[in-house]
Amino acid sequence: KERQKARLSALAAMADAEMVRQRGHLFEEGVTTPVIVEDAFEGLSTTAEVYQALELIGVSADLERAKDGRKVRAGRGKMRSRRYKGKRSVLLVVSAQEASLFKGADNLPGVEIISTDGLNTGRLAPGGMPGRLAVFSESALKKIGEW
């Protein structure tokens, strides 16, 4: 019950644009959070198409923030195959694990893509900080509504 409550409260925090901004995400003023797109978005298969779609939505500033946020880690982790630390950017939520968007969005820095089956609190609120910027497809939102 506690895990379910945490997941639902992390989902609710995504709806508050001010909380998303406090977490450090950058997006245009007219964007409502969470962003909901049509199901054709799941069919994008190249990185350029995904980047262009996210740019039209108005979240490209956050993609640039994540790209510029890649830093060399301090300490011994550099020697243990954890050389770089990066910023978390947009979370893309799709309805099915077989979506071609997994291939297209994989190369964008900081962008995570997940199906509704694997949605958990760690992805919705990384580091325990609620209010992550997310893009949901319509069918993914319907699946979440069935919980």
Secondary structure, 3 states (H helix, E strand, C coil): CHHHHHHHHHHHHCCCHHHHHHCCCCCCCCCCCCEEECHHHHHCCCHHHHHHHHHHHCCHHHHHHHHHCCEECCCHHHHHCCCEECCCCCEEEECCCCCCHHHHHCCCCCCEEEEHHHCCHHHHCHHHCCCCCEEEEHHHHHHHHCC
